[in-house]
Amino acid sequence: MYFILKAKKMREICYLCGKTIEKGQLSDDHVPPKAFYPEDIRAGLNLQTAPTHKDCNEDYREDEEYFQHVLYMEVLKQRPPIISHLEKDFSRRAEKPQTPAMIRKILKGVSNITPGGIYLPKGIFQVELDEFRIQRVVLKIARGLFYLDNKSFIPLENAKDIRTFCLDENEVPDMYKLYWPVVRLNGVYPKVFSYKYFNTCKYSVSGKYPELDKLHRYSMFFWEAVMFCVTFEEP
């Protein structure tokens, strides 16, 4: 007599909370968000997704919209090659009610006076950024990449370093740039998003520097205009 054993399909684990995703609660989240890719470009791309609970995913929606709109202002200044597609996409989305509402919120933080009380030259303004919301999105994307790269969950508290708004390579700390030559550039469409991932566990220094043997470093580049860097400790 022969027995055919059918293995049960493993349930997905939410990359944001680490808990099992029950039936009907699965939401495949794009990493990075699909909205970051202009509509006329993303149609032909095979974008990466990671499993989440619907509620976990929805909890970041407004922060992702804020992140995208704030960065768009910086992208406009730098005029990278992707800018014509972004302008077209932004104009299309501006017709939806949530976009003007988000812009109004951002403009409330615009001032021609620096935090130190210095008046900026005519025509130059400073935008007060919500660092918490920005870092929240950066960490979400980095954790999604970790899941895709390692097929495992990494807790939020394992983030040990985060560097935001590196507008020039010189602003990136050496502890990230040091590894760039030995790792490849990843990304479905690098003109929108690309990243470099360095797993120090694979490049052990034989116990000489144990604090460096259990780190995961990400350098993430958005629209070829701004970079964010994150370091996670091995879970």
Secondary structure, DSSP 4 states (H G I P E B T S, - for coil): ------PPPPPPB-TTT--B--TT-EEEEESS-GGGS-HHHHTT----EEEEEHHHHHTTHHHHHHHHHHHHHHHHHH--TTHHHHHHHHHHHTTSTHHHHHHHHHHTTEESB-TTSPBPPTT--EE---HHHHHHHHHHHHHHHHHHHHSS---GGGEEEEEEEE-SGGGS-HHHHTTGGGS--EEEETTTEEEEEEEGGGG--TTSSGGGTTEEEEEEEETTTEEEEEEEE--
